[in-house]
């Protein structure tokens, strides 16, 4: 999660995340499911769009290297 978050924030290269993700596929699957649930929650609520945007970015990084 740290590496994926760092990649989204531009603090590290996506390659660093890819290396870690390859070692822990079950963890990546867990976080993909987590962020998908968050996106679904944010779609249902009228609240801040920024939370949904972050969730979409996180899911994109995780999905791209799953």
mmCIF file of the N, C-alpha and C atoms, coordinates in Angstrom:
data_MODEL
# 
_entry.id   MODEL 
# 
loop_
_atom_site.group_PDB 
_atom_site.id 
_atom_site.type_symbol 
_atom_site.label_atom_id 
_atom_site.label_alt_id 
_atom_site.label_comp_id 
_atom_site.label_asym_id 
_atom_site.label_entity_id 
_atom_site.label_seq_id 
_atom_site.pdbx_PDB_ins_code 
_atom_site.Cartn_x 
_atom_site.Cartn_y 
_atom_site.Cartn_z 
_atom_site.occupancy 
_atom_site.B_iso_or_equiv 
_atom_site.pdbx_formal_charge 
_atom_site.auth_seq_id 
_atom_site.auth_comp_id 
_atom_site.auth_asym_id 
_atom_site.auth_atom_id 
_atom_site.pdbx_PDB_model_num 
ATOM 1   N N  . UNK A 1 1  ? 0.835   -1.191  0.000   1.00 0.00 ? 1  UNK A N  1 
ATOM 2   C CA . UNK A 1 1  ? 0.000   0.000   0.000   1.00 0.00 ? 1  UNK A CA 1 
ATOM 3   C C  . UNK A 1 1  ? 0.873   1.245   0.000   1.00 0.00 ? 1  UNK A C  1 
ATOM 4   N N  . UNK A 1 2  ? 1.953   1.208   0.750   1.00 0.00 ? 2  UNK A N  1 
ATOM 5   C CA . UNK A 1 2  ? 2.872   2.349   0.795   1.00 0.00 ? 2  UNK A CA 1 
ATOM 6   C C  . UNK A 1 2  ? 3.432   2.645   -0.590  1.00 0.00 ? 2  UNK A C  1 
ATOM 7   N N  . UNK A 1 3  ? 3.882   1.601   -1.286  1.00 0.00 ? 3  UNK A N  1 
ATOM 8   C CA . UNK A 1 3  ? 4.468   1.802   -2.608  1.00 0.00 ? 3  UNK A CA 1 
ATOM 9   C C  . UNK A 1 3  ? 3.428   2.308   -3.606  1.00 0.00 ? 3  UNK A C  1 
ATOM 10  N N  . UNK A 1 4  ? 2.215   1.767   -3.552  1.00 0.00 ? 4  UNK A N  1 
ATOM 11  C CA . UNK A 1 4  ? 1.154   2.226   -4.457  1.00 0.00 ? 4  UNK A CA 1 
ATOM 12  C C  . UNK A 1 4  ? 0.806   3.674   -4.165  1.00 0.00 ? 4  UNK A C  1 
ATOM 13  N N  . UNK A 1 5  ? 0.698   4.029   -2.890  1.00 0.00 ? 5  UNK A N  1 
ATOM 14  C CA . UNK A 1 5  ? 0.401   5.412   -2.501  1.00 0.00 ? 5  UNK A CA 1 
ATOM 15  C C  . UNK A 1 5  ? 1.514   6.345   -2.964  1.00 0.00 ? 5  UNK A C  1 
ATOM 16  N N  . UNK A 1 6  ? 2.745   5.914   -2.788  1.00 0.00 ? 6  UNK A N  1 
ATOM 17  C CA . UNK A 1 6  ? 3.881   6.731   -3.210  1.00 0.00 ? 6  UNK A CA 1 
ATOM 18  C C  . UNK A 1 6  ? 3.875   6.959   -4.719  1.00 0.00 ? 6  UNK A C  1 
ATOM 19  N N  . UNK A 1 7  ? 3.497   5.936   -5.476  1.00 0.00 ? 7  UNK A N  1 
ATOM 20  C CA . UNK A 1 7  ? 3.430   6.072   -6.930  1.00 0.00 ? 7  UNK A CA 1 
ATOM 21  C C  . UNK A 1 7  ? 2.340   7.069   -7.327  1.00 0.00 ? 7  UNK A C  1 
ATOM 22  N N  . UNK A 1 8  ? 1.190   7.001   -6.669  1.00 0.00 ? 8  UNK A N  1 
ATOM 23  C CA . UNK A 1 8  ? 0.096   7.933   -6.961  1.00 0.00 ? 8  UNK A CA 1 
ATOM 24  C C  . UNK A 1 8  ? 0.521   9.364   -6.648  1.00 0.00 ? 8  UNK A C  1 
ATOM 25  N N  . UNK A 1 9  ? 1.242   9.556   -5.545  1.00 0.00 ? 9  UNK A N  1 
ATOM 26  C CA . UNK A 1 9  ? 1.651   10.898  -5.130  1.00 0.00 ? 9  UNK A CA 1 
ATOM 27  C C  . UNK A 1 9  ? 2.900   11.380  -5.862  1.00 0.00 ? 9  UNK A C  1 
ATOM 28  N N  . UNK A 1 10 ? 3.485   10.523  -6.690  1.00 0.00 ? 10 UNK A N  1 
ATOM 29  C CA . UNK A 1 10 ? 4.677   10.914  -7.426  1.00 0.00 ? 10 UNK A CA 1 
ATOM 30  C C  . UNK A 1 10 ? 5.946   10.885  -6.595  1.00 0.00 ? 10 UNK A C  1 
ATOM 31  N N  . UNK A 1 11 ? 5.927   10.177  -5.481  1.00 0.00 ? 11 UNK A N  1 
ATOM 32  C CA . UNK A 1 11 ? 7.101   10.112  -4.613  1.00 0.00 ? 11 UNK A CA 1 
ATOM 33  C C  . UNK A 1 11 ? 8.060   8.996   -4.998  1.00 0.00 ? 11 UNK A C  1 
ATOM 34  N N  . UNK A 1 12 ? 7.586   8.070   -5.796  1.00 0.00 ? 12 UNK A N  1 
ATOM 35  C CA . UNK A 1 12 ? 8.464   7.002   -6.276  1.00 0.00 ? 12 UNK A CA 1 
ATOM 36  C C  . UNK A 1 12 ? 8.026   6.608   -7.679  1.00 0.00 ? 12 UNK A C  1 
ATOM 37  N N  . UNK A 1 13 ? 8.848   5.878   -8.338  1.00 0.00 ? 13 UNK A N  1 
ATOM 38  C CA . UNK A 1 13 ? 8.540   5.390   -9.682  1.00 0.00 ? 13 UNK A CA 1 
ATOM 39  C C  . UNK A 1 13 ? 7.597   4.203   -9.594  1.00 0.00 ? 13 UNK A C  1 
ATOM 40  N N  . UNK A 1 14 ? 6.787   4.040   -10.621 1.00 0.00 ? 14 UNK A N  1 
ATOM 41  C CA . UNK A 1 14 ? 5.875   2.898   -10.663 1.00 0.00 ? 14 UNK A CA 1 
ATOM 42  C C  . UNK A 1 14 ? 6.648   1.580   -10.632 1.00 0.00 ? 14 UNK A C  1 
ATOM 43  N N  . UNK A 1 15 ? 7.893   1.583   -11.103 1.00 0.00 ? 15 UNK A N  1 
ATOM 44  C CA . UNK A 1 15 ? 8.702   0.356   -11.093 1.00 0.00 ? 15 UNK A CA 1 
ATOM 45  C C  . UNK A 1 15 ? 8.902   -0.169  -9.667  1.00 0.00 ? 15 UNK A C  1 
ATOM 46  N N  . UNK A 1 16 ? 9.058   0.732   -8.718  1.00 0.00 ? 16 UNK A N  1 
ATOM 47  C CA . UNK A 1 16 ? 9.233   0.312   -7.323  1.00 0.00 ? 16 UNK A CA 1 
ATOM 48  C C  . UNK A 1 16 ? 7.984   -0.409  -6.846  1.00 0.00 ? 16 UNK A C  1 
ATOM 49  N N  . UNK A 1 17 ? 6.836   0.099   -7.223  1.00 0.00 ? 17 UNK A N  1 
ATOM 50  C CA . UNK A 1 17 ? 5.583   -0.556  -6.843  1.00 0.00 ? 17 UNK A CA 1 
ATOM 51  C C  . UNK A 1 17 ? 5.459   -1.906  -7.525  1.00 0.00 ? 17 UNK A C  1 
ATOM 52  N N  . UNK A 1 18 ? 5.782   -1.974  -8.816  1.00 0.00 ? 18 UNK A N  1 
ATOM 53  C CA . UNK A 1 18 ? 5.676   -3.241  -9.563  1.00 0.00 ? 18 UNK A CA 1 
ATOM 54  C C  . UNK A 1 18 ? 6.488   -4.344  -8.891  1.00 0.00 ? 18 UNK A C  1 
ATOM 55  N N  . UNK A 1 19 ? 7.690   -4.022  -8.453  1.00 0.00 ? 19 UNK A N  1 
ATOM 56  C CA . UNK A 1 19 ? 8.546   -5.026  -7.815  1.00 0.00 ? 19 UNK A CA 1 
ATOM 57  C C  . UNK A 1 19 ? 7.919   -5.557  -6.531  1.00 0.00 ? 19 UNK A C  1 
ATOM 58  N N  . UNK A 1 20 ? 7.366   -4.684  -5.733  1.00 0.00 ? 20 UNK A N  1 
ATOM 59  C CA . UNK A 1 20 ? 6.737   -5.104  -4.487  1.00 0.00 ? 20 UNK A CA 1 
ATOM 60  C C  . UNK A 1 20 ? 5.444   -5.868  -4.776  1.00 0.00 ? 20 UNK A C  1 
ATOM 61  N N  . UNK A 1 21 ? 4.641   -5.363  -5.715  1.00 0.00 ? 21 UNK A N  1 
ATOM 62  C CA . UNK A 1 21 ? 3.348   -5.979  -6.032  1.00 0.00 ? 21 UNK A CA 1 
ATOM 63  C C  . UNK A 1 21 ? 3.517   -7.418  -6.509  1.00 0.00 ? 21 UNK A C  1 
ATOM 64  N N  . UNK A 1 22 ? 4.577   -7.681  -7.256  1.00 0.00 ? 22 UNK A N  1 
ATOM 65  C CA . UNK A 1 22 ? 4.812   -9.035  -7.760  1.00 0.00 ? 22 UNK A CA 1 
ATOM 66  C C  . UNK A 1 22 ? 5.036   -10.033 -6.628  1.00 0.00 ? 22 UNK A C  1 
ATOM 67  N N  . UNK A 1 23 ? 5.578   -9.564  -5.521  1.00 0.00 ? 23 UNK A N  1 
ATOM 68  C CA . UNK A 1 23 ? 5.851   -10.442 -4.388  1.00 0.00 ? 23 UNK A CA 1 
ATOM 69  C C  . UNK A 1 23 ? 4.619   -10.712 -3.523  1.00 0.00 ? 23 UNK A C  1 
ATOM 70  N N  . UNK A 1 24 ? 3.617   -9.817  -3.589  1.00 0.00 ? 24 UNK A N  1 
ATOM 71  C CA . UNK A 1 24 ? 2.470   -9.900  -2.692  1.00 0.00 ? 24 UNK A CA 1 
ATOM 72  C C  . UNK A 1 24 ? 1.145   -9.783  -3.441  1.00 0.00 ? 24 UNK A C  1 
ATOM 73  N N  . UNK A 1 25 ? 0.844   -10.717 -4.339  1.00 0.00 ? 25 UNK A N  1 
ATOM 74  C CA . UNK A 1 25 ? -0.376  -10.595 -5.139  1.00 0.00 ? 25 UNK A CA 1 
ATOM 75  C C  . UNK A 1 25 ? -1.656  -10.609 -4.308  1.00 0.00 ? 25 UNK A C  1 
ATOM 76  N N  . UNK A 1 26 ? -1.659  -11.341 -3.191  1.00 0.00 ? 26 UNK A N  1 
ATOM 77  C CA . UNK A 1 26 ? -2.867  -11.376 -2.357  1.00 0.00 ? 26 UNK A CA 1 
ATOM 78  C C  . UNK A 1 26 ? -3.112  -10.021 -1.697  1.00 0.00 ? 26 UNK A C  1 
ATOM 79  N N  . UNK A 1 27 ? -2.054  -9.320  -1.375  1.00 0.00 ? 27 UNK A N  1 
ATOM 80  C CA . UNK A 1 27 ? -2.192  -7.982  -0.802  1.00 0.00 ? 27 UNK A CA 1 
ATOM 81  C C  . UNK A 1 27 ? -2.723  -7.008  -1.843  1.00 0.00 ? 27 UNK A C  1 
ATOM 82  N N  . UNK A 1 28 ? -2.207  -7.108  -3.054  1.00 0.00 ? 28 UNK A N  1 
ATOM 83  C CA . UNK A 1 28 ? -2.690  -6.246  -4.138  1.00 0.00 ? 28 UNK A CA 1 
ATOM 84  C C  . UNK A 1 28 ? -4.173  -6.506  -4.376  1.00 0.00 ? 28 UNK A C  1 
ATOM 85  N N  . UNK A 1 29 ? -4.575  -7.758  -4.388  1.00 0.00 ? 29 UNK A N  1 
ATOM 86  C CA . UNK A 1 29 ? -5.996  -8.097  -4.578  1.00 0.00 ? 29 UNK A CA 1 
ATOM 87  C C  . UNK A 1 29 ? -6.860  -7.486  -3.479  1.00 0.00 ? 29 UNK A C  1 
ATOM 88  N N  . UNK A 1 30 ? -6.380  -7.573  -2.252  1.00 0.00 ? 30 UNK A N  1 
ATOM 89  C CA . UNK A 1 30 ? -7.126  -6.991  -1.136  1.00 0.00 ? 30 UNK A CA 1 
ATOM 90  C C  . UNK A 1 30 ? -7.334  -5.489  -1.345  1.00 0.00 ? 30 UNK A C  1 
ATOM 91  N N  . UNK A 1 31 ? -6.266  -4.767  -1.700  1.00 0.00 ? 31 UNK A N  1 
ATOM 92  C CA . UNK A 1 31 ? -6.363  -3.318  -1.851  1.00 0.00 ? 31 UNK A CA 1 
ATOM 93  C C  . UNK A 1 31 ? -7.182  -2.928  -3.079  1.00 0.00 ? 31 UNK A C  1 
ATOM 94  N N  . UNK A 1 32 ? -7.146  -3.743  -4.128  1.00 0.00 ? 32 UNK A N  1 
ATOM 95  C CA . UNK A 1 32 ? -8.004  -3.483  -5.285  1.00 0.00 ? 32 UNK A CA 1 
ATOM 96  C C  . UNK A 1 32 ? -9.459  -3.543  -4.851  1.00 0.00 ? 32 UNK A C  1 
ATOM 97  N N  . UNK A 1 33 ? -9.805  -4.574  -4.110  1.00 0.00 ? 33 UNK A N  1 
ATOM 98  C CA . UNK A 1 33 ? -11.184 -4.697  -3.623  1.00 0.00 ? 33 UNK A CA 1 
ATOM 99  C C  . UNK A 1 33 ? -11.542 -3.546  -2.691  1.00 0.00 ? 33 UNK A C  1 
ATOM 100 N N  . UNK A 1 34 ? -10.627 -3.157  -1.829  1.00 0.00 ? 34 UNK A N  1 
ATOM 101 C CA . UNK A 1 34 ? -10.861 -2.055  -0.897  1.00 0.00 ? 34 UNK A CA 1 
ATOM 102 C C  . UNK A 1 34 ? -11.173 -0.758  -1.648  1.00 0.00 ? 34 UNK A C  1 
ATOM 103 N N  . UNK A 1 35 ? -10.324 -0.410  -2.619  1.00 0.00 ? 35 UNK A N  1 
ATOM 104 C CA . UNK A 1 35 ? -10.522 0.853   -3.326  1.00 0.00 ? 35 UNK A CA 1 
ATOM 105 C C  . UNK A 1 35 ? -11.748 0.812   -4.233  1.00 0.00 ? 35 UNK A C  1 
ATOM 106 N N  . UNK A 1 36 ? -12.075 -0.361  -4.756  1.00 0.00 ? 36 UNK A N  1 
ATOM 107 C CA . UNK A 1 36 ? -13.297 -0.459  -5.556  1.00 0.00 ? 36 UNK A CA 1 
ATOM 108 C C  . UNK A 1 36 ? -14.521 -0.204  -4.673  1.00 0.00 ? 36 UNK A C  1 
ATOM 109 N N  . UNK A 1 37 ? -14.506 -0.739  -3.449  1.00 0.00 ? 37 UNK A N  1 
ATOM 110 C CA . UNK A 1 37 ? -15.613 -0.462  -2.515  1.00 0.00 ? 37 UNK A CA 1 
ATOM 111 C C  . UNK A 1 37 ? -15.707 1.025   -2.202  1.00 0.00 ? 37 UNK A C  1 
ATOM 112 N N  . UNK A 1 38 ? -14.554 1.659   -2.019  1.00 0.00 ? 38 UNK A N  1 
ATOM 113 C CA . UNK A 1 38 ? -14.547 3.096   -1.738  1.00 0.00 ? 38 UNK A CA 1 
ATOM 114 C C  . UNK A 1 38 ? -15.138 3.881   -2.909  1.00 0.00 ? 38 UNK A C  1 
ATOM 115 N N  . UNK A 1 39 ? -14.759 3.521   -4.119  1.00 0.00 ? 39 UNK A N  1 
ATOM 116 C CA . UNK A 1 39 ? -15.306 4.199   -5.301  1.00 0.00 ? 39 UNK A CA 1 
ATOM 117 C C  . UNK A 1 39 ? -16.816 4.037   -5.342  1.00 0.00 ? 39 UNK A C  1 
ATOM 118 N N  . UNK A 1 40 ? -17.290 2.831   -5.080  1.00 0.00 ? 40 UNK A N  1 
ATOM 119 C CA . UNK A 1 40 ? -18.734 2.582   -5.072  1.00 0.00 ? 40 UNK A CA 1 
ATOM 120 C C  . UNK A 1 40 ? -19.427 3.421   -4.004  1.00 0.00 ? 40 UNK A C  1 
ATOM 121 N N  . UNK A 1 41 ? -18.793 3.556   -2.832  1.00 0.00 ? 41 UNK A N  1 
ATOM 122 C CA . UNK A 1 41 ? -19.367 4.383   -1.763  1.00 0.00 ? 41 UNK A CA 1 
ATOM 123 C C  . UNK A 1 41 ? -19.417 5.849   -2.183  1.00 0.00 ? 41 UNK A C  1 
ATOM 124 N N  . UNK A 1 42 ? -18.358 6.327   -2.788  1.00 0.00 ? 42 UNK A N  1 
ATOM 125 C CA . UNK A 1 42 ? -18.284 7.739   -3.160  1.00 0.00 ? 42 UNK A CA 1 
ATOM 126 C C  . UNK A 1 42 ? -19.249 8.067   -4.296  1.00 0.00 ? 42 UNK A C  1 
ATOM 127 N N  . UNK A 1 43 ? -19.541 7.086   -5.160  1.00 0.00 ? 43 UNK A N  1 
ATOM 128 C CA . UNK A 1 43 ? -20.525 7.303   -6.219  1.00 0.00 ? 43 UNK A CA 1 
ATOM 129 C C  . UNK A 1 43 ? -21.896 7.516   -5.591  1.00 0.00 ? 43 UNK A C  1 
ATOM 130 N N  . UNK A 1 44 ? -22.186 6.774   -4.529  1.00 0.00 ? 44 UNK A N  1 
ATOM 131 C CA . UNK A 1 44 ? -23.498 6.834   -3.888  1.00 0.00 ? 44 UNK A CA 1 
ATOM 132 C C  . UNK A 1 44 ? -23.694 8.111   -3.077  1.00 0.00 ? 44 UNK A C  1 
ATOM 133 N N  . UNK A 1 45 ? -22.625 8.701   -2.596  1.00 0.00 ? 45 UNK A N  1 
ATOM 134 C CA . UNK A 1 45 ? -22.784 9.892   -1.768  1.00 0.00 ? 45 UNK A CA 1 
ATOM 135 C C  . UNK A 1 45 ? -22.541 11.160  -2.571  1.00 0.00 ? 45 UNK A C  1 
ATOM 136 N N  . UNK A 1 46 ? -23.039 12.248  -2.063  1.00 0.00 ? 46 UNK A N  1 
ATOM 137 C CA . UNK A 1 46 ? -22.930 13.527  -2.743  1.00 0.00 ? 46 UNK A CA 1 
ATOM 138 C C  . UNK A 1 46 ? -21.659 14.254  -2.326  1.00 0.00 ? 46 UNK A C  1 
ATOM 139 N N  . UNK A 1 47 ? -20.912 13.692  -1.421  1.00 0.00 ? 47 UNK A N  1 
ATOM 140 C CA . UNK A 1 47 ? -19.748 14.319  -0.808  1.00 0.00 ? 47 UNK A CA 1 
ATOM 141 C C  . UNK A 1 47 ? -18.652 14.734  -1.772  1.00 0.00 ? 47 UNK A C  1 
ATOM 142 N N  . UNK A 1 48 ? -17.494 15.011  -1.214  1.00 0.00 ? 48 UNK A N  1 
ATOM 143 C CA . UNK A 1 48 ? -16.376 15.565  -1.978  1.00 0.00 ? 48 UNK A CA 1 
ATOM 144 C C  . UNK A 1 48 ? -15.912 14.659  -3.113  1.00 0.00 ? 48 UNK A C  1 
ATOM 145 N N  . UNK A 1 49 ? -15.699 15.250  -4.248  1.00 0.00 ? 49 UNK A N  1 
ATOM 146 C CA . UNK A 1 49 ? -15.237 14.503  -5.419  1.00 0.00 ? 49 UNK A CA 1 
ATOM 147 C C  . UNK A 1 49 ? -13.770 14.110  -5.258  1.00 0.00 ? 49 UNK A C  1 
ATOM 148 N N  . UNK A 1 50 ? -13.013 14.872  -4.497  1.00 0.00 ? 50 UNK A N  1 
ATOM 149 C CA . UNK A 1 50 ? -11.587 14.594  -4.351  1.00 0.00 ? 50 UNK A CA 1 
ATOM 150 C C  . UNK A 1 50 ? -11.320 13.211  -3.758  1.00 0.00 ? 50 UNK A C  1 
ATOM 151 N N  . UNK A 1 51 ? -12.167 12.749  -2.846  1.00 0.00 ? 51 UNK A N  1 
ATOM 152 C CA . UNK A 1 51 ? -11.996 11.408  -2.293  1.00 0.00 ? 51 UNK A CA 1 
ATOM 153 C C  . UNK A 1 51 ? -12.177 10.357  -3.379  1.00 0.00 ? 51 UNK A C  1 
ATOM 154 N N  . UNK A 1 52 ? -13.180 10.548  -4.235  1.00 0.00 ? 52 UNK A N  1 
ATOM 155 C CA . UNK A 1 52 ? -13.403 9.603   -5.322  1.00 0.00 ? 52 UNK A CA 1 
ATOM 156 C C  . UNK A 1 52 ? -12.218 9.629   -6.287  1.00 0.00 ? 52 UNK A C  1 
ATOM 157 N N  . UNK A 1 53 ? -11.718 10.808  -6.609  1.00 0.00 ? 53 UNK A N  1 
ATOM 158 C CA . UNK A 1 53 ? -10.585 10.924  -7.535  1.00 0.00 ? 53 UNK A CA 1 
ATOM 159 C C  . UNK A 1 53 ? -9.364  10.182  -6.999  1.00 0.00 ? 53 UNK A C  1 
ATOM 160 N N  . UNK A 1 54 ? -9.092  10.320  -5.710  1.00 0.00 ? 54 UNK A N  1 
ATOM 161 C CA . UNK A 1 54 ? -7.964  9.604   -5.106  1.00 0.00 ? 54 UNK A CA 1 
ATOM 162 C C  . UNK A 1 54 ? -8.182  8.096   -5.188  1.00 0.00 ? 54 UNK A C  1 
ATOM 163 N N  . UNK A 1 55 ? -9.390  7.656   -4.881  1.00 0.00 ? 55 UNK A N  1 
ATOM 164 C CA . UNK A 1 55 ? -9.704  6.226   -4.935  1.00 0.00 ? 55 UNK A CA 1 
ATOM 165 C C  . UNK A 1 55 ? -9.527  5.686   -6.350  1.00 0.00 ? 55 UNK A C  1 
ATOM 166 N N  . UNK A 1 56 ? -9.953  6.458   -7.343  1.00 0.00 ? 56 UNK A N  1 
ATOM 167 C CA . UNK A 1 56 ? -9.801  6.039   -8.743  1.00 0.00 ? 56 UNK A CA 1 
ATOM 168 C C  . UNK A 1 56 ? -8.319  5.945   -9.109  1.00 0.00 ? 56 UNK A C  1 
ATOM 169 N N  . UNK A 1 57 ? -7.512  6.902   -8.655  1.00 0.00 ? 57 UNK A N  1 
ATOM 170 C CA . UNK A 1 57 ? -6.072  6.858   -8.924  1.00 0.00 ? 57 UNK A CA 1 
ATOM 171 C C  . UNK A 1 57 ? -5.429  5.638   -8.285  1.00 0.00 ? 57 UNK A C  1 
ATOM 172 N N  . UNK A 1 58 ? -5.773  5.370   -7.033  1.00 0.00 ? 58 UNK A N  1 
ATOM 173 C CA . UNK A 1 58 ? -5.205  4.218   -6.341  1.00 0.00 ? 58 UNK A CA 1 
ATOM 174 C C  . UNK A 1 58 ? -5.575  2.915   -7.061  1.00 0.00 ? 58 UNK A C  1 
ATOM 175 N N  . UNK A 1 59 ? -6.829  2.810   -7.434  1.00 0.00 ? 59 UNK A N  1 
ATOM 176 C CA . UNK A 1 59 ? -7.271  1.604   -8.135  1.00 0.00 ? 59 UNK A CA 1 
ATOM 177 C C  . UNK A 1 59 ? -6.536  1.464   -9.459  1.00 0.00 ? 59 UNK A C  1 
ATOM 178 N N  . UNK A 1 60 ? -6.327  2.573   -10.147 1.00 0.00 ? 60 UNK A N  1 
ATOM 179 C CA . UNK A 1 60 ? -5.599  2.533   -11.422 1.00 0.00 ? 60 UNK A CA 1 
ATOM 180 C C  . UNK A 1 60 ? -4.187  2.007   -11.276 1.00 0.00 ? 60 UNK A C  1 
ATOM 181 N N  . UNK A 1 61 ? -3.490  2.466   -10.254 1.00 0.00 ? 61 UNK A N  1 
ATOM 182 C CA . UNK A 1 61 ? -2.110  1.999   -10.015 1.00 0.00 ? 61 UNK A CA 1 
ATOM 183 C C  . UNK A 1 61 ? -2.128  0.519   -9.666  1.00 0.00 ? 61 UNK A C  1 
ATOM 184 N N  . UNK A 1 62 ? -3.030  0.122   -8.789  1.00 0.00 ? 62 UNK A N  1 
ATOM 185 C CA . UNK A 1 62 ? -3.082  -1.281  -8.358  1.00 0.00 ? 62 UNK A CA 1 
ATOM 186 C C  . UNK A 1 62 ? -3.472  -2.198  -9.514  1.00 0.00 ? 62 UNK A C  1 
ATOM 187 N N  . UNK A 1 63 ? -4.493  -1.820  -10.280 1.00 0.00 ? 63 UNK A N  1 
ATOM 188 C CA . UNK A 1 63 ? -4.948  -2.644  -11.404 1.00 0.00 ? 63 UNK A CA 1 
ATOM 189 C C  . UNK A 1 63 ? -3.884  -2.777  -12.488 1.00 0.00 ? 63 UNK A C  1 
ATOM 190 N N  . UNK A 1 64 ? -3.165  -1.720  -12.726 1.00 0.00 ? 64 UNK A N  1 
ATOM 191 C CA . UNK A 1 64 ? -2.178  -1.713  -13.807 1.00 0.00 ? 64 UNK A CA 1 
ATOM 192 C C  . UNK A 1 64 ? -1.061  -2.733  -13.585 1.00 0.00 ? 64 UNK A C  1 
ATOM 193 N N  . UNK A 1 65 ? -0.835  -3.065  -12.337 1.00 0.00 ? 65 UNK A N  1 
ATOM 194 C CA . UNK A 1 65 ? 0.299   -3.945  -12.028 1.00 0.00 ? 65 UNK A CA 1 
ATOM 195 C C  . UNK A 1 65 ? -0.109  -5.186  -11.259 1.00 0.00 ? 65 UNK A C  1 
ATOM 196 N N  . UNK A 1 66 ? -1.385  -5.506  -11.300 1.00 0.00 ? 66 UNK A N  1 
ATOM 197 C CA . UNK A 1 66 ? -1.860  -6.687  -10.572 1.00 0.00 ? 66 UNK A CA 1 
ATOM 198 C C  . UNK A 1 66 ? -1.497  -7.956  -11.303 1.00 0.00 ? 66 UNK A C  1 
# 
